[in-house]
Amino acid sequence: MEGTIVAICLSEAKGTPKKAVSSVRLKVDHGLENDAHAGNWHRQVSLLSYGKVEEFNQKGAMVGHGAFGENILVGGLDLRQLPVGTRLAIGQALLEVTQIGKECHSRCQIYDRVGDCIMPREGIFAKVLAEGEVKPGDSVIALAQ
């Protein structure tokens, strides 16, 4: 299965919106260089399927890239269907899926405005196994476990 990076987003400080960038380095045991949520834990990189964001926007949400706190927005691949342990070849980097969805302890601005948020059920998280530079347009290839 293969998709394409639509956008890469990061935030310089926790609690601030993620903004799209033209490229980023993924670092082993860290995540995205210069992202406030990076660190040596199991949720180094957050990914979301672009198709799910489009479906959400058709309901009137009208959210942009990074609005759900995702680091990498991927087109052409339903990330939610990938089991934990799946490896993702992204540009020069290699990631491993570590978590599907997440529990939100407080409602985000999107939930308050629209009454729903897709990140808790559609977002996936990964750790970086091999570092490399990634940019929009790069392939995202799901490899066998």
C-alpha positions in Angstrom: 0.0 0.0 0.0 1.3 3.4 -0.9 0.3 7.0 -0.4 1.8 10.5 -0.6 2.7 13.2 1.9 0.2 16.0 1.5 1.6 18.2 4.2 4.1 18.2 7.1 3.3 20.3 10.2 5.0 21.2 13.4 4.7 23.5 16.3 7.5 25.2 18.1 5.7 25.2 21.5 3.1 23.0 23.1 -0.4 24.4 23.0 0.2 26.3 19.7 -1.2 25.4 16.3 0.9 23.3 14.0 2.0 25.0 10.8 2.9 23.5 7.5 6.6 23.4 6.5 8.3 22.6 3.3 10.5 19.8 4.7 11.7 18.4 8.0 14.2 15.9 9.3 12.9 12.9 11.1 15.3 11.9 13.9 15.7 8.4 15.5 14.3 8.2 19.0 13.0 11.8 18.7 10.5 12.5 15.8 10.4 15.7 13.8 13.2 18.1 14.4 12.0 21.3 16.0 8.6 20.0 16.9 7.4 20.7 20.4 5.8 17.2 20.8 8.9 15.3 19.7 10.8 13.2 22.2 12.0 9.7 23.1 8.6 8.1 23.6 6.2 5.9 21.5 4.3 8.9 19.9 7.2 10.6 18.2 5.2 11.3 15.0 1.5 11.7 14.5 0.0 10.9 11.1 -3.5 11.4 9.7 -5.2 10.4 6.4 -6.0 13.3 4.2 -9.1 11.6 2.9 -10.5 11.6 6.5 -9.8 15.3 6.8 -11.6 15.9 3.5 -14.6 13.9 4.7 -14.7 15.9 7.9 -14.5 19.2 6.0 -17.5 18.1 3.9 -19.5 18.3 7.1 -18.7 22.0 7.4 -15.6 21.9 9.6 -13.3 23.7 7.1 -10.0 22.9 8.9 -6.6 23.3 7.4 -3.4 21.2 7.5 -2.1 20.6 11.1 -5.5 21.5 12.7 -5.8 18.1 14.4 -2.2 18.3 15.7 -1.0 15.9 13.0 2.6 16.0 11.9 2.2 14.2 8.6 -0.9 14.3 6.5 -1.0 11.4 4.0 -3.1 11.1 0.9 -4.1 7.9 -0.8 -3.7 5.6 2.2 -6.1 4.8 5.0 -3.7 4.9 7.9 -6.3 3.7 10.4 -6.3 0.3 8.8 -2.6 -0.3 9.4 -1.9 -2.5 12.5 0.6 -1.6 15.2 4.0 -2.8 14.1 3.6 -1.8 10.5 6.7 0.0 9.1 6.3 3.0 6.9 9.0 4.0 4.4 8.6 7.8 4.1 11.1 9.6 1.9 14.5 8.7 3.3 13.1 7.8 6.7 11.6 4.6 8.3 8.8 4.7 10.9 7.0 2.0 12.9 3.4 2.4 13.9 3.1 2.3 17.7 -0.5 3.4 18.4 -3.8 3.7 16.7 -6.0 6.5 17.9 -5.7 8.2 21.2 -7.8 9.2 24.2 -8.4 12.9 24.4 -8.6 14.1 28.0 -10.0 17.5 27.1 -12.0 18.7 24.1 -10.0 20.6 21.5 -11.0 23.8 19.7 -12.3 21.7 16.7 -14.6 19.7 18.9 -15.9 22.8 20.6 -16.7 24.4 17.2 -18.0 21.4 15.3 -18.9 18.9 18.0 -16.5 16.2 16.8 -12.8 15.5 16.2 -11.3 12.8 14.1 -7.8 12.5 15.6 -8.8 10.3 18.5 -10.1 7.6 16.2 -8.3 8.2 12.9 -4.9 9.4 13.9 -1.9 7.0 14.2 1.4 7.4 16.0 4.8 6.1 15.1 8.4 6.1 16.2 11.4 6.8 14.0 13.6 3.8 13.2 15.8 5.4 10.5 16.2 9.2 10.1 15.9 11.2 7.0 14.6 14.3 5.3 10.9 14.3 4.2 8.8 16.7 2.2 5.3 16.9 0.7 5.1 14.8 -2.4 7.3 12.0 -0.9 5.9 8.5 -1.0 4.6 6.7 2.1 4.9 3.0 1.7 3.3 0.6 4.2 5.7 -2.4 4.6 4.9 -5.8 6.0 5.4 -6.2 9.7 
